[in-house]
Amino acid sequence: MIPPDGRPLGRVLVTGAAGFVGQWLLPALTANASALFALATDPVTAAPIPGVPAVPQGVTWLLGDLRDETYVSRVVATARPDTVIHLAAISHLPTAAANPALAWDVNVTATARLLFELERHGGDPTVLIVGSAEQYGRDASHVMPLAEQAIQVPRTVYAATKAAQEVLALQAWRASGLRVIVARSFNHSGAGQPPRFLLPALVQRARALATAPAGTPMPVGNRSPVRDFLHVSDVVAGYISLCQRGMPGEAYNVASGTGWSVQQILEKVLARTGSRAVPTEDPTLVRPVDVPVLIGDPRKLQHATAWRAQRSLDDIIEDLIHAATF
């Protein structure tokens, strides 16, 4: 049963805490967590990024590798978490494709190790497993926006690992009662996201060509895919809401319900930066396995938690332009 005010977060353990989403999540947790434990391979040492909330004081950093069984056992025993938010992953599609064995080891086997240790140490924590919209892939039966019951036909190594991670996590819920909740996150961005991802990459290139002569080529990939974008602050709010009010054993889309083509996004970026460059397709940036359209139906999440997206695509672009991320 979920208490009327939602489950208390208590002692919170965040994996992948030094990553892009982790650095937004830690400050957002401080109001409701009684203690914060952050897992990462390396500490956050970079200079603060304008627009990114500062990492709060009082976080206990537990540095190591989730592929190390001894380390995982030690951090679970140390943190004794009431809530676990599992962000750690190889999340960049080309990186996963370039080393599938590593992607499976980090995204799936390390998750299995974490879930096993949580079961072994007891304590009945709530465990949020962060998956991806890429799990849905492309199928003739798909109708946009995608609801959670849509068939999953992953087309990339990354998507396959995330689908497998979800199967593994829900099996743990069915077998042991470990209170697992799954988030299927659609595209998200904001200040601090590295430029190997779509939106910061487009902003970086447009800014670099802002004063270039009209007609200067701007290399881009495929402009036809349609994606559902959320601001990272809305995504972390969704994760916290699911930890408090999500139903164990269920998966939830974290999405806006609105799709934008890469071409539409590009036009917004060029207009905002004042660049008069001409987008030119660069074959090295085109991914043949791109899913044409990925738009998520957020109603299940909204009904369960009363969560609503607060920021727009224009807000994301504005934040990226003003952030010193490049």
C-alpha positions as CSV (number, residue, x, y, z in Angstrom):
1,M,0.0,0.0,0.0
2,I,1.2,3.5,-0.8
3,P,0.7,6.0,2.1
4,P,-1.6,8.9,1.3
5,D,1.3,11.3,1.3
6,G,3.5,9.0,-0.7
7,R,6.3,6.7,0.5
8,P,9.1,8.6,2.4
9,L,12.4,8.5,0.6
10,G,14.4,8.0,3.7
11,R,18.0,7.0,3.0
12,V,18.6,7.4,-0.8
13,L,21.2,5.6,-2.8
14,V,21.8,7.0,-6.4
15,T,24.0,5.1,-8.8
16,G,25.6,7.0,-11.7
17,A,25.4,10.1,-9.5
18,A,28.2,12.0,-11.2
19,G,26.5,11.9,-14.6
20,F,24.4,14.5,-16.3
21,V,21.0,13.4,-14.7
22,G,22.7,12.5,-11.4
23,Q,24.0,16.0,-10.9
24,W,20.4,17.4,-11.4
25,L,18.9,14.6,-9.2
26,L,21.0,15.0,-6.1
27,P,20.0,18.6,-5.3
28,A,16.3,17.7,-6.0
29,L,16.4,14.9,-3.5
30,T,17.7,17.0,-0.6
31,A,14.3,18.3,0.5
32,N,12.9,14.7,1.1
33,A,15.9,12.4,1.7
34,S,17.1,11.8,5.3
35,A,20.6,10.8,3.9
36,L,22.1,10.8,0.4
37,F,24.6,8.3,-0.9
38,A,26.1,8.9,-4.3
39,L,27.8,6.1,-6.3
40,A,30.2,7.0,-9.1
41,T,33.4,5.8,-10.6
42,D,35.0,9.2,-10.1
43,P,34.0,12.2,-8.0
44,V,32.5,15.4,-9.4
45,T,35.5,17.6,-9.9
46,A,34.6,19.8,-12.8
47,A,33.9,23.5,-12.2
48,P,30.3,24.3,-11.7
49,I,28.3,24.7,-14.9
50,P,26.0,27.8,-15.2
51,G,22.4,26.6,-15.0
52,V,23.2,23.3,-13.3
53,P,22.3,23.1,-9.6
54,A,25.3,22.8,-7.3
55,V,25.9,19.3,-5.8
56,P,24.6,19.6,-2.2
57,Q,26.7,19.4,0.9
58,G,26.4,16.3,3.0
59,V,26.3,13.8,0.2
60,T,28.3,10.6,1.0
61,W,30.3,9.6,-2.1
62,L,31.0,5.9,-2.5
63,L,33.5,5.6,-5.4
64,G,33.9,2.4,-7.3
65,D,32.6,0.2,-10.1
66,L,29.3,-1.6,-10.1
67,R,30.9,-4.4,-11.9
68,D,32.9,-5.1,-8.7
69,E,30.9,-7.5,-6.5
70,T,32.7,-6.6,-3.4
71,Y,32.2,-2.9,-3.9
72,V,28.4,-3.4,-4.6
73,S,28.0,-5.4,-1.4
74,R,29.9,-2.9,0.6
75,V,27.9,0.2,-0.6
76,V,24.6,-1.5,0.0
77,A,25.7,-2.5,3.5
78,T,26.9,1.1,4.1
79,A,24.0,3.0,2.7
80,R,21.2,0.7,4.0
81,P,18.9,2.4,1.5
82,D,15.2,3.0,1.7
83,T,15.2,4.2,-1.8
84,V,17.5,3.4,-4.7
85,I,17.6,5.3,-8.0
86,H,19.6,3.3,-10.6
87,L,21.0,5.7,-13.2
88,A,24.4,4.1,-13.9
89,A,24.6,3.0,-17.5
90,I,26.3,3.4,-20.8
91,S,23.7,5.7,-22.2
92,H,25.3,6.9,-25.5
93,L,24.0,4.8,-28.3
94,P,27.2,4.8,-30.5
95,T,29.4,4.0,-27.4
96,A,27.2,1.0,-26.6
97,A,27.3,-0.1,-30.3
98,A,31.1,0.2,-30.4
99,N,31.5,-2.1,-27.4
100,P,28.5,-4.3,-26.9
101,A,30.1,-6.6,-24.3
102,L,30.9,-3.6,-22.1
103,A,27.3,-2.2,-22.6
104,W,25.8,-5.5,-21.5
105,D,28.2,-5.8,-18.6
106,V,27.4,-2.3,-17.3
107,N,23.7,-2.0,-18.2
108,V,22.6,-5.6,-17.4
109,T,25.1,-7.6,-15.4
110,A,25.9,-4.8,-13.0
111,T,22.1,-4.3,-12.5
112,A,21.7,-8.0,-11.7
113,R,24.5,-7.6,-9.1
114,L,22.9,-4.6,-7.5
115,L,19.5,-6.2,-7.3
116,F,21.0,-9.4,-5.8
117,E,22.8,-7.4,-3.1
118,L,19.6,-5.4,-2.3
119,E,17.7,-8.6,-1.9
120,R,20.4,-10.2,0.2
121,H,20.8,-7.3,2.6
122,G,17.0,-6.9,3.1
123,G,15.4,-3.7,4.3
124,D,12.6,-3.6,1.7
125,P,13.8,-0.6,-0.4
126,T,12.0,1.0,-3.3
127,V,14.2,0.6,-6.4
128,L,13.7,2.8,-9.4
129,I,15.2,1.2,-12.5
130,V,15.8,3.8,-15.3
131,G,15.1,2.5,-18.7
132,S,14.7,4.1,-22.1
133,A,12.1,4.9,-24.8
134,E,14.6,3.3,-27.2
135,Q,13.3,-0.1,-25.8
136,Y,10.2,0.4,-27.9
137,G,12.0,0.4,-31.2
138,R,9.9,0.3,-34.3
139,D,6.9,-2.0,-35.0
140,A,4.0,-1.8,-37.4
141,S,1.6,-2.1,-34.4
142,H,2.9,1.1,-32.8
143,V,0.5,4.1,-32.5
144,M,1.8,7.4,-31.3
145,P,2.0,8.4,-28.5
146,L,3.2,5.1,-27.2
147,A,1.6,3.6,-24.1
148,E,3.4,1.3,-21.8
149,Q,1.7,-1.8,-23.2
150,A,3.2,-1.2,-26.7
151,I,5.4,-4.1,-27.9
152,Q,9.2,-3.6,-27.5
153,V,11.4,-4.4,-30.5
154,P,14.8,-2.8,-29.7
155,R,16.9,-1.9,-32.7
156,T,20.2,-0.9,-31.0
157,V,22.6,-2.5,-28.5
158,Y,21.7,0.2,-26.0
159,A,18.0,-0.4,-26.4
160,A,18.4,-4.2,-26.1
161,T,20.4,-3.8,-22.9
162,K,17.7,-1.6,-21.4
163,A,15.0,-4.0,-22.4
164,A,16.9,-6.8,-20.7
165,Q,17.5,-4.7,-17.6
166,E,13.8,-4.2,-17.3
167,V,13.0,-7.9,-17.7
168,L,15.6,-8.6,-15.1
169,A,14.3,-6.0,-12.6
170,L,10.6,-7.1,-13.0
171,Q,11.6,-10.7,-12.5
172,A,13.2,-9.7,-9.2
173,W,10.0,-8.1,-8.2
174,R,7.9,-11.2,-9.1
175,A,10.4,-13.7,-7.5
176,S,11.4,-11.9,-4.3
177,G,9.0,-9.0,-3.8
178,L,11.8,-6.5,-4.2
179,R,9.9,-3.2,-4.7
180,V,11.0,-2.4,-8.2
181,I,9.5,0.4,-10.3
182,V,10.6,1.0,-13.9
183,A,10.9,4.3,-15.7
184,R,11.0,4.4,-19.5
185,S,12.6,7.8,-20.1
186,F,12.1,9.6,-23.4
187,N,14.7,12.1,-24.7
188,H,15.8,14.7,-22.1
189,S,18.3,17.5,-22.1
190,G,19.4,20.6,-20.3
191,A,22.5,22.5,-19.1
192,G,25.4,20.1,-18.4
193,Q,24.5,17.5,-21.0
194,P,27.6,16.7,-23.1
195,P,27.6,17.6,-26.8
196,R,27.8,14.0,-28.0
197,F,24.0,14.1,-27.5
198,L,21.6,15.6,-30.1
199,L,20.4,18.9,-28.6
200,P,23.7,20.1,-27.1
201,A,25.4,19.1,-30.3
202,L,23.1,21.2,-32.4
203,V,23.5,24.1,-30.1
204,Q,27.2,23.8,-30.1
205,R,27.5,23.8,-33.9
206,A,25.0,26.6,-34.3
207,R,26.8,28.8,-31.7
208,A,30.2,28.1,-33.4
209,L,28.7,29.3,-36.7
210,A,26.7,32.2,-35.3
211,T,28.9,34.8,-37.0
212,A,29.8,32.7,-40.1
213,P,28.7,34.0,-43.5
214,A,25.2,33.0,-44.6
215,G,25.2,29.7,-46.4
216,T,28.1,28.2,-44.4
217,P,27.5,24.4,-44.2
218,M,26.5,23.1,-40.8
219,P,27.0,19.3,-40.5
220,V,23.9,17.4,-39.2
221,G,22.6,13.8,-39.2
222,N,19.2,12.6,-40.2
223,R,16.6,15.4,-39.8
224,S,13.5,13.4,-40.1
225,P,13.3,11.5,-36.8
226,V,10.7,12.8,-34.4
227,R,11.5,12.8,-30.7
228,D,9.7,13.6,-27.4
229,F,11.9,15.9,-25.3
230,L,11.7,16.8,-21.6
231,H,13.8,19.2,-19.6
232,V,16.1,17.2,-17.2
233,S,14.5,19.0,-14.2
234,D,11.1,17.5,-15.2
235,V,12.7,14.1,-15.6
236,V,14.2,14.1,-12.1
237,A,10.9,15.3,-10.7
238,G,9.3,12.3,-12.4
239,Y,11.8,9.9,-10.9
240,I,11.2,11.3,-7.4
241,S,7.5,11.1,-7.8
242,L,7.7,7.5,-8.9
243,C,9.8,6.6,-5.9
244,Q,7.1,8.1,-3.7
245,R,3.9,7.0,-5.5
246,G,4.8,4.5,-8.3
247,M,3.3,1.0,-8.1
248,P,6.0,-1.7,-7.7
249,G,6.1,-4.1,-10.6
250,E,5.0,-1.5,-13.1
251,A,6.7,0.5,-15.9
252,Y,6.0,4.2,-16.5
253,N,6.8,6.4,-19.5
254,V,8.5,9.6,-18.5
255,A,7.5,11.7,-21.5
256,S,5.8,14.9,-22.6
257,G,3.5,13.4,-25.2
258,T,4.7,15.9,-27.8
259,G,7.0,15.1,-30.7
260,W,9.4,17.4,-32.5
261,S,11.3,16.4,-35.7
262,V,15.1,17.0,-35.7
263,Q,14.4,19.5,-38.5
264,Q,12.0,21.5,-36.3
265,I,14.4,21.5,-33.4
266,L,17.2,22.6,-35.7
267,E,15.1,25.5,-37.0
268,K,14.5,26.6,-33.4
269,V,18.2,26.4,-32.5
270,L,19.3,28.4,-35.6
271,A,16.7,31.1,-35.0
272,R,17.6,31.4,-31.4
273,T,21.4,31.6,-32.0
274,G,21.0,33.9,-35.1
275,S,23.0,31.5,-37.2
276,R,22.5,31.7,-40.9
277,A,24.4,28.4,-41.6
278,V,22.8,25.9,-43.9
279,P,22.3,22.4,-42.4
280,T,24.1,19.8,-44.5
281,E,23.7,16.1,-44.0
282,D,27.0,14.5,-42.9
283,P,26.9,10.7,-43.6
284,T,29.1,10.1,-40.5
285,L,26.4,11.5,-38.3
286,V,23.5,9.5,-39.8
287,R,22.5,6.4,-37.8
288,P,20.8,3.7,-40.0
289,V,19.0,2.2,-37.0
290,D,17.3,5.5,-36.0
291,V,13.6,4.9,-35.0
292,P,11.5,7.3,-37.2
293,V,9.1,8.4,-34.4
294,L,9.3,8.1,-30.6
295,I,6.6,9.9,-28.7
296,G,5.5,8.7,-25.2
297,D,2.1,8.8,-23.6
298,P,2.7,10.2,-20.1
299,R,-0.8,9.6,-18.7
300,K,0.0,6.5,-16.6
301,L,2.7,8.5,-14.8
302,Q,0.4,11.5,-14.4
303,H,-2.4,9.5,-13.0
304,A,-0.1,7.7,-10.5
305,T,1.8,10.7,-9.2
306,A,0.1,13.9,-10.4
307,W,3.5,14.7,-12.2
308,R,3.3,17.2,-15.0
309,A,6.1,18.6,-17.2
310,Q,6.8,22.3,-16.4
311,R,9.5,23.2,-19.0
312,S,9.3,23.4,-22.8
313,L,11.6,22.6,-25.6
314,D,12.3,26.3,-25.9
315,D,13.4,26.3,-22.3
316,I,15.8,23.5,-22.9
317,I,17.4,25.3,-25.9
318,E,17.6,28.5,-23.9
319,D,19.4,26.8,-21.0
320,L,21.8,25.1,-23.4
321,I,22.7,28.3,-25.1
322,H,23.5,30.0,-21.8
323,A,25.3,27.1,-20.2
324,A,29.1,27.1,-20.4
325,T,29.2,23.4,-21.5
326,F,31.4,23.8,-24.6
